[in-house]
């Protein structure tokens, strides 16, 4: 997200969703290119929350 200069996760997540659709339409397996991982982020109160993240193949 940061590398592509997106400031908000929800905007970047829309890009990922569209890329998944394109990947599937190209007869590729989504799981081969979009590895879903989780990461812990700190929220305002100092507590941590799990957020979905992706390890992209390219």
C-alpha positions as CSV (number, residue, x, y, z in Angstrom):
1,X,0.0,0.0,0.0
2,X,2.7,2.5,1.0
3,X,4.9,1.7,-1.9
4,X,2.1,2.6,-4.3
5,X,1.4,5.7,-2.2
6,X,-2.1,4.8,-1.1
7,X,-2.9,6.6,2.2
8,X,-5.9,4.5,3.2
9,X,-6.2,0.7,3.3
10,X,-9.8,0.7,2.1
11,X,-8.8,2.4,-1.2
12,X,-6.0,0.0,-1.7
13,X,-8.2,-3.0,-0.9
14,X,-10.5,-2.0,-3.8
15,X,-7.5,-2.2,-6.1
16,X,-6.6,-5.7,-4.8
17,X,-10.2,-6.8,-5.3
18,X,-10.2,-5.6,-8.9
19,X,-6.8,-7.3,-9.5
20,X,-8.2,-10.6,-8.2
21,X,-11.1,-10.4,-10.6
22,X,-8.7,-9.7,-13.5
23,X,-6.5,-12.5,-12.4
24,X,-9.4,-15.0,-12.4
25,X,-10.6,-13.8,-15.8
26,X,-7.1,-14.5,-17.1
27,X,-7.5,-18.2,-16.0
28,X,-5.0,-17.8,-13.2
29,X,-5.4,-19.1,-9.7
30,X,-5.9,-16.3,-7.3
31,X,-4.2,-18.1,-4.5
32,X,-1.0,-18.4,-6.6
33,X,-0.7,-14.6,-6.8
34,X,-2.5,-13.2,-3.7
35,X,-1.3,-14.8,-0.5
36,X,-3.5,-13.4,2.3
37,X,-1.6,-12.9,5.5
38,X,-2.5,-11.1,8.7
39,X,-0.6,-8.5,10.6
40,X,-1.2,-6.8,14.0
41,X,-1.7,-3.0,14.0
42,X,-2.0,-0.7,16.9
43,X,-5.3,1.1,17.4
44,X,-5.8,4.4,19.2
45,X,-6.1,3.0,22.7
46,X,-2.8,1.2,22.4
47,X,-4.5,-2.2,21.9
48,X,-3.6,-4.3,18.8
49,X,-6.0,-5.6,16.2
50,X,-5.5,-8.1,13.4
51,X,-5.7,-6.6,9.9
52,X,-5.7,-8.5,6.6
53,X,-2.7,-8.0,4.4
54,X,-1.4,-9.6,1.2
55,X,1.9,-10.9,0.0
56,X,1.8,-10.3,-3.7
57,X,3.7,-12.4,-6.2
58,X,4.5,-9.5,-8.5
